[in-house]
Amino acid sequence: MRKYSDKHIPVMPKEVVNYLLWKENGIYVDCTVGEGGHARLLAESSPNVFVIGIDIDSEVLQIAEKNLSHFENIALFKSSYTDLPVVLKLMNINKVSGILIDLGISTFQLMGEGRGFTFNKDEPLDMRMNLEQTKTAHEVVNQYSEEKLANIIFQYGEERFSRRIAKKIVENRPINTTLELVEVIKRALPYNEIKKRKRHFATKTFQAIRIEVNSELENIKKFLEIAPDFLEQNGRLAVISFHSLEDRLVKHFFRNDPRIKQIAGPIRPSESEIKSNPRSRSAKLRIAERI
């Protein structure tokens, strides 16, 4: 296990439980269980609730196993949320009462030593959520063409200086660590642009590379297509998104899929939650119900 001293705080915990848990003896799936925060709250809500936790990240799942070891009504699986049908088949379960997916990056992935998700520490360019996959951020940064890099940074990071950044990356290869990449991005951006940005100037580019490495948007689309089929009537699907690309996908799907109807959202964290957990500030929660 990598060195890690922080602790993940589940986003909008009361709102998630209040909306998702409509059936006290139901089966609920946390498709991105992380360190187990939401799963624990669901399991504690009723002795008759059963919670299935899924996560693709083997290291963060070890933390969840430790945090949730005393719960008899939680089962954990190392798997992608896109493999929800496989997990439920293993459990001999056809339908569940609720499904939760939190699309945010976990605190462990950000703060756990050596994962390369953060621009605040000098680490290898990795950014894999599934440590068994071969594609890493190092491959994207050092092997993609300038045009492909520019398109990814523009589409997935919504970065208007994407072409300048891609050009500067190609000129400075090889780039091996996160802080080397931060420095290259800094040299690509106009000075005034860096000064006026509210968030770190590398945020958009790092987001774009992470999304590309983990095929995040493709996986979200795949998950949304399959999830409603495993909800019982009146079963609920709760999605927490953290940036506009994710939320746009969820909003469009909830609005147009005939199997479900949106019953709440977008719900945002309260001011007090943002104050105590600043990472929650961009979160949006949407809840849909199986028709």
C-alpha positions as CSV (number, residue, x, y, z in Angstrom):
1,M,0.0,0.0,0.0
2,R,1.3,3.5,-0.9
3,K,1.8,6.0,1.8
4,Y,-1.5,7.8,2.5
5,S,-2.5,9.8,5.6
6,D,-5.6,11.7,4.4
7,K,-9.2,10.5,4.5
8,H,-11.9,10.7,1.9
9,I,-15.1,12.6,2.9
10,P,-18.2,11.4,1.0
11,V,-19.9,14.1,-0.9
12,M,-23.5,15.1,0.0
13,P,-23.9,12.1,2.3
14,K,-27.3,13.0,3.7
15,E,-28.7,13.8,0.3
16,V,-27.5,10.6,-1.2
17,V,-29.0,8.5,1.6
18,N,-32.3,10.4,1.7
19,Y,-32.9,10.1,-2.1
20,L,-31.4,6.7,-2.8
21,L,-32.7,4.7,0.2
22,W,-36.4,4.4,-0.5
23,K,-36.7,0.8,0.5
24,E,-35.4,-0.3,3.9
25,N,-34.9,-4.0,3.0
26,G,-33.5,-3.2,-0.5
27,I,-30.3,-4.1,-2.2
28,Y,-28.1,-1.1,-3.2
29,V,-25.0,-0.9,-5.3
30,D,-22.2,1.7,-4.8
31,C,-20.4,1.4,-8.2
32,T,-17.4,3.6,-7.1
33,V,-17.1,2.5,-3.5
34,G,-13.8,4.3,-2.9
35,E,-12.9,4.2,0.8
36,G,-16.4,3.2,1.6
37,G,-18.0,6.4,2.9
38,H,-21.4,6.2,1.1
39,A,-21.5,2.4,1.4
40,R,-21.1,2.7,5.2
41,L,-23.9,5.3,5.4
42,L,-26.3,3.1,3.4
43,A,-25.4,0.0,5.4
44,E,-25.9,1.9,8.7
45,S,-29.3,3.2,7.6
46,S,-31.2,0.0,8.1
47,P,-30.2,-3.5,9.4
48,N,-32.1,-5.0,6.5
49,V,-30.3,-3.1,3.7
50,F,-27.7,-5.0,1.7
51,V,-24.9,-3.0,0.0
52,I,-22.7,-4.2,-2.9
53,G,-19.5,-2.1,-3.3
54,I,-17.5,-2.0,-6.6
55,D,-14.2,-0.3,-7.4
56,I,-11.7,-0.8,-10.2
57,D,-8.8,0.5,-8.0
58,S,-7.3,-2.4,-6.1
59,E,-5.4,-0.1,-3.7
60,V,-8.4,2.0,-2.7
61,L,-10.5,-1.2,-2.4
62,Q,-8.0,-2.4,0.3
63,I,-8.9,0.7,2.3
64,A,-12.6,0.1,1.9
65,E,-12.2,-3.5,3.0
66,K,-10.5,-2.3,6.2
67,N,-13.0,0.5,6.8
68,L,-16.0,-1.8,6.3
69,S,-14.8,-5.0,7.7
70,H,-17.3,-5.0,10.6
71,F,-20.3,-4.8,8.3
72,E,-22.0,-8.1,7.5
73,N,-24.4,-6.4,5.1
74,I,-21.7,-5.2,2.7
75,A,-20.0,-7.2,-0.1
76,L,-17.1,-5.7,-2.0
77,F,-15.8,-6.5,-5.5
78,K,-12.8,-5.4,-7.5
79,S,-14.4,-4.5,-10.8
80,S,-15.3,-1.6,-13.2
81,Y,-18.7,-0.1,-12.8
82,T,-19.2,-1.0,-16.5
83,D,-19.1,-4.6,-15.3
84,L,-22.2,-4.2,-13.1
85,P,-24.0,-7.0,-14.9
86,V,-21.2,-9.4,-14.2
87,V,-21.1,-8.6,-10.5
88,L,-24.8,-9.0,-10.1
89,K,-24.8,-12.3,-11.9
90,L,-22.1,-13.5,-9.5
91,M,-24.4,-12.6,-6.6
92,N,-27.5,-14.2,-8.3
93,I,-29.2,-10.8,-8.3
94,N,-31.5,-9.7,-11.1
95,K,-32.7,-6.4,-9.8
96,V,-31.7,-3.9,-7.1
97,S,-33.4,-1.1,-5.3
98,G,-30.8,1.6,-6.0
99,I,-27.5,2.3,-7.7
100,L,-25.0,5.0,-6.8
101,I,-22.1,6.2,-8.9
102,D,-19.7,9.0,-7.7
103,L,-17.7,10.1,-10.7
104,G,-15.1,12.1,-8.7
105,I,-11.5,11.1,-8.3
106,S,-11.0,9.7,-4.7
107,T,-8.8,11.4,-2.1
108,F,-6.5,8.4,-2.1
109,Q,-5.9,8.7,-5.8
110,L,-5.1,12.4,-5.4
111,M,-3.1,12.1,-2.2
112,G,-1.8,8.5,-2.2
113,E,1.9,8.6,-3.0
114,G,3.0,7.9,-6.5
115,R,-0.3,7.8,-8.5
116,G,0.4,11.0,-10.6
117,F,-3.1,12.4,-10.4
118,T,-2.1,15.6,-8.7
119,F,-0.1,18.6,-9.9
120,N,0.9,19.5,-6.4
121,K,3.6,16.8,-6.0
122,D,6.3,15.5,-8.2
123,E,5.3,12.0,-9.3
124,P,5.6,9.7,-12.3
125,L,3.0,10.3,-15.0
126,D,0.6,7.5,-14.3
127,M,-3.1,8.5,-13.6
128,R,-4.5,5.0,-14.0
129,M,-7.5,4.1,-11.9
130,N,-7.1,0.5,-12.9
131,L,-3.5,-0.4,-12.1
132,E,-3.7,-3.5,-14.3
133,Q,-4.2,-1.5,-17.5
134,T,-1.2,-0.7,-19.6
135,K,-2.0,2.9,-20.9
136,T,-0.7,5.6,-18.6
137,A,-0.4,9.4,-18.7
138,H,3.2,9.0,-19.7
139,E,2.2,7.3,-22.9
140,V,-0.4,9.9,-23.7
141,V,2.0,12.8,-23.0
142,N,5.0,11.3,-24.8
143,Q,3.6,9.3,-27.7
144,Y,0.4,11.0,-28.9
145,S,0.7,13.3,-31.9
146,E,0.5,17.0,-31.4
147,E,-2.9,17.2,-33.1
148,K,-4.3,14.3,-31.0
149,L,-3.0,15.9,-27.8
150,A,-4.5,19.3,-28.7
151,N,-7.9,17.7,-29.4
152,I,-8.0,15.8,-26.1
153,I,-7.0,18.8,-24.1
154,F,-9.6,20.9,-25.8
155,Q,-12.5,18.4,-25.7
156,Y,-11.8,16.8,-22.3
157,G,-10.3,19.8,-20.5
158,E,-12.2,22.5,-22.3
159,E,-8.9,24.4,-22.4
160,R,-8.9,27.2,-25.0
161,F,-5.1,27.2,-25.2
162,S,-5.0,23.5,-26.0
163,R,-3.0,23.9,-29.2
164,R,-0.3,26.0,-27.5
165,I,0.0,23.4,-24.7
166,A,0.1,20.5,-27.1
167,K,2.9,22.2,-29.1
168,K,4.9,22.9,-26.0
169,I,4.5,19.3,-24.7
170,V,5.8,17.9,-28.0
171,E,8.7,20.3,-28.0
172,N,9.8,19.3,-24.5
173,R,9.5,15.5,-24.7
174,P,10.4,13.3,-22.9
175,I,8.3,14.5,-20.0
176,N,8.5,12.0,-17.1
177,T,6.9,13.6,-14.0
178,T,3.8,15.6,-13.0
179,L,5.8,18.7,-12.1
180,E,7.7,18.6,-15.4
181,L,4.4,18.6,-17.1
182,V,3.1,21.5,-15.0
183,E,6.2,23.6,-15.9
184,V,5.6,22.9,-19.6
185,I,1.9,24.0,-19.3
186,K,3.0,27.1,-17.5
187,R,5.4,28.0,-20.3
188,A,2.6,27.5,-22.9
189,L,0.1,29.8,-21.3
190,P,0.1,33.6,-21.4
191,Y,1.2,35.2,-18.1
192,N,-2.0,37.1,-17.7
193,E,-4.0,33.9,-18.2
194,I,-2.2,32.2,-15.4
195,K,-2.7,35.2,-13.1
196,K,-6.5,35.5,-13.7
197,R,-7.5,31.8,-13.3
198,K,-9.3,31.0,-10.1
199,R,-8.1,27.3,-10.3
200,H,-4.6,26.0,-10.9
201,F,-3.6,26.7,-14.4
202,A,-2.8,23.0,-15.0
203,T,-6.2,21.7,-13.8
204,K,-7.8,21.5,-17.3
205,T,-4.9,19.7,-19.0
206,F,-4.5,17.2,-16.1
207,Q,-8.3,16.5,-16.2
208,A,-8.1,15.9,-20.0
209,I,-5.2,13.5,-19.8
210,R,-6.8,11.6,-16.9
211,I,-10.1,11.2,-18.8
212,E,-8.2,9.9,-21.8
213,V,-6.1,7.5,-19.8
214,N,-9.1,6.0,-18.1
215,S,-11.6,6.2,-21.0
216,E,-13.9,8.0,-18.5
217,L,-16.6,9.5,-20.8
218,E,-16.9,6.3,-22.8
219,N,-17.3,4.3,-19.6
220,I,-19.9,6.7,-18.2
221,K,-22.0,6.3,-21.4
222,K,-21.7,2.5,-21.3
223,F,-22.7,2.5,-17.6
224,L,-25.7,4.7,-18.1
225,E,-27.0,2.5,-20.9
226,I,-26.9,-0.7,-18.8
227,A,-27.7,0.6,-15.2
228,P,-31.6,1.1,-15.6
229,D,-32.1,-2.5,-16.7
230,F,-31.0,-3.7,-13.2
231,L,-33.3,-1.4,-11.3
232,E,-36.6,-2.8,-9.9
233,Q,-39.7,-0.7,-10.5
234,N,-39.3,2.6,-8.6
235,G,-35.6,1.8,-8.1
236,R,-33.3,4.8,-8.1
237,L,-30.1,5.8,-9.9
238,A,-28.0,8.5,-8.2
239,V,-25.1,10.0,-10.1
240,I,-22.6,12.5,-8.6
241,S,-20.6,14.4,-11.3
242,F,-17.8,16.9,-10.9
243,H,-17.4,18.7,-14.2
244,S,-19.6,19.9,-17.0
245,L,-18.7,17.1,-19.4
246,E,-19.9,14.4,-17.0
247,D,-23.0,16.3,-15.9
248,R,-24.0,17.0,-19.5
249,L,-23.9,13.3,-20.3
250,V,-26.0,12.5,-17.2
251,K,-28.5,15.3,-17.7
252,H,-29.1,14.3,-21.4
253,F,-29.5,10.7,-20.5
254,F,-31.9,11.3,-17.6
255,R,-34.0,13.6,-19.9
256,N,-34.1,11.2,-22.9
257,D,-34.1,7.6,-21.7
258,P,-37.6,6.1,-21.6
259,R,-36.8,3.7,-18.8
260,I,-36.3,6.4,-16.2
261,K,-37.4,9.8,-15.1
262,Q,-35.4,12.4,-13.1
263,I,-36.9,13.0,-9.7
264,A,-34.3,15.4,-8.2
265,G,-31.3,17.5,-9.2
266,P,-29.0,19.0,-9.8
267,I,-28.5,19.1,-6.1
268,R,-25.3,20.9,-5.0
269,P,-23.4,20.8,-1.7
270,S,-24.4,23.3,1.0
271,E,-22.1,26.2,1.9
272,S,-21.3,24.5,5.2
273,E,-20.3,21.3,3.4
274,I,-18.1,23.1,0.9
275,K,-16.4,24.9,3.8
276,S,-15.7,21.6,5.6
277,N,-14.9,19.7,2.4
278,P,-13.7,22.1,-0.4
279,R,-13.3,19.2,-2.9
280,S,-17.1,19.0,-2.9
281,R,-17.6,22.5,-4.4
282,S,-18.1,21.4,-8.0
283,A,-20.3,18.3,-7.3
284,K,-23.8,17.8,-8.7
285,L,-26.2,15.1,-7.7
286,R,-28.9,13.9,-10.0
287,I,-31.5,11.2,-9.1
288,A,-33.6,9.2,-11.5
289,E,-36.3,6.6,-10.9
290,R,-37.1,3.5,-12.8
291,I,-40.5,3.8,-14.5
